C-alpha cells in the first residue's frame, strides 16, 4: 500500500470548480471496482488522513471463492469498507468553504453485493477502477452503477504488467458513453489519485448545472 503523508496540503481544485459547485460541502464518493483492482491502495493514496482499511490476509480457503486469475501476487483482500477523506479547497479569491470528499472503498467480490448497494445510498458519485489485465471484470460493477443512476467516472489503474491501450480503445472496450470521464492512473500516486477524484467531481458539477 502506498504511504500517505501525515498532514498533506489539501488538493487544489481547478479554477472556478468549487465556487460554482451546487453540492453540499460534505460529498460522499464511492470507490468501486472488481476484486484486486487497487481500491484500497487508491483510497490510501488519495486520503489526506490515515485511511481506515479492513484488509485481511487471503487464505487457501478463500481461493475457492475469490478469482485470482491474473492477480496471483495479491495476498490481502478487503472484507468491509475502506474509508478516507480529501478536502478540495476553493481557488482564491473565494468565500466558498470548498468541499470535503468522504471516500468509501467498496469490496469487489460478489458476496459483498448487499454491502456495496448500501454504500451507494447518499453517494453523489462513483469512481470505478478498472484493470486492463481483466477489463471484463469491470462490467458487473459498471452495470450496478448505471442501474443505480449515479454519476460515475472510470479510472484505469495501471499495473507494471498491464497491457497498454489508448483511451479510445478503453472506452470502446468498456462500452462507455463519450460523456463518461475516463483516464489512466497509478493508484499508488497521491497526486494522480486525487486528480481522478477531481475529474469525477467536475463531472458531477456539470451534470448538476445541466
ZICOR-V248632 format. One record per residue. N is the residue number from 0. RES is the residue in three letters. OMEGA is omega in whole degrees, 0 to 359 (999 if undefined). Layout:
BEGIN
{{N;RES;OMEGA} {N;RES;OMEGA}}
END
This chain:
BEGIN
{{0;UNK;182} {1;UNK;177} {2;UNK;182} {3;UNK;178} {4;UNK;184} {5;UNK;182} {6;UNK;182} {7;UNK;177} {8;UNK;178} {9;UNK;179} {10;UNK;180} {11;UNK;178} {12;UNK;178} {13;UNK;180} {14;UNK;177} {15;UNK;187} {16;UNK;185} {17;UNK;184} {18;UNK;181} {19;UNK;184} {20;UNK;180} {21;UNK;181} {22;UNK;175} {23;UNK;182} {24;UNK;175} {25;UNK;182} {26;UNK;179} {27;UNK;179} {28;UNK;176} {29;UNK;174} {30;UNK;187} {31;UNK;179} {32;UNK;181} {33;UNK;178} {34;UNK;173} {35;UNK;181} {36;UNK;177} {37;UNK;184} {38;UNK;179} {39;UNK;178} {40;UNK;181} {41;UNK;181} {42;UNK;179} {43;UNK;182} {44;UNK;185} {45;UNK;187} {46;UNK;176} {47;UNK;177} {48;UNK;175} {49;UNK;186} {50;UNK;170} {51;UNK;179} {52;UNK;180} {53;UNK;181} {54;UNK;175} {55;UNK;181} {56;UNK;176} {57;UNK;178} {58;UNK;178} {59;UNK;178} {60;UNK;181} {61;UNK;180} {62;UNK;180} {63;UNK;182} {64;UNK;180} {65;UNK;181} {66;UNK;182} {67;UNK;179} {68;UNK;178} {69;UNK;181} {70;UNK;185} {71;UNK;180} {72;UNK;183} {73;UNK;183} {74;UNK;180} {75;UNK;178} {76;UNK;178} {77;UNK;180} {78;UNK;178} {79;UNK;183} {80;UNK;169} {81;UNK;183} {82;UNK;176} {83;UNK;181} {84;UNK;179} {85;UNK;178} {86;UNK;173} {87;UNK;181} {88;UNK;177} {89;UNK;178} {90;UNK;178} {91;UNK;355} {92;UNK;178} {93;UNK;177} {94;UNK;180} {95;UNK;183} {96;UNK;182} {97;UNK;182} {98;UNK;176} {99;UNK;179} {100;UNK;174} {101;UNK;190} {102;UNK;179} {103;UNK;178} {104;UNK;184} {105;UNK;175} {106;UNK;187} {107;UNK;184} {108;UNK;182} {109;UNK;183} {110;UNK;178} {111;UNK;184} {112;UNK;181} {113;UNK;178} {114;UNK;178} {115;UNK;181} {116;UNK;178} {117;UNK;181} {118;UNK;184} {119;UNK;178} {120;UNK;180} {121;UNK;180} {122;UNK;176} {123;UNK;180} {124;UNK;182} {125;UNK;170} {126;UNK;181} {127;UNK;175} {128;UNK;179} {129;UNK;183} {130;UNK;183} {131;UNK;176} {132;UNK;184} {133;UNK;184} {134;UNK;182} {135;UNK;179} {136;UNK;181} {137;UNK;186} {138;UNK;181} {139;UNK;180} {140;UNK;178} {141;UNK;178} {142;UNK;179} {143;UNK;181} {144;UNK;182} {145;UNK;178} {146;UNK;175} {147;UNK;181} {148;UNK;182} {149;UNK;172} {150;UNK;179} {151;UNK;172} {152;UNK;182} {153;UNK;175} {154;UNK;180} {155;UNK;183} {156;UNK;183} {157;UNK;174} {158;UNK;183} {159;UNK;181} {160;UNK;181} {161;UNK;170} {162;UNK;181} {163;UNK;178} {164;UNK;178} {165;UNK;177} {166;UNK;179} {167;UNK;178} {168;UNK;179} {169;UNK;180} {170;UNK;179} {171;UNK;181} {172;UNK;180} {173;UNK;178} {174;UNK;181} {175;UNK;173} {176;UNK;181} {177;UNK;182} {178;UNK;181} {179;UNK;181} {180;UNK;178} {181;UNK;177} {182;UNK;177} {183;UNK;181} {184;UNK;170} {185;UNK;186} {186;UNK;180} {187;UNK;186} {188;UNK;182} {189;UNK;181} {190;UNK;180} {191;UNK;178} {192;UNK;180} {193;UNK;177} {194;UNK;177} {195;UNK;179} {196;UNK;176} {197;UNK;176} {198;UNK;180} {199;UNK;183} {200;UNK;173} {201;UNK;178} {202;UNK;177} {203;UNK;180} {204;UNK;180} {205;UNK;179} {206;UNK;179} {207;UNK;180} {208;UNK;179} {209;UNK;999}}
END
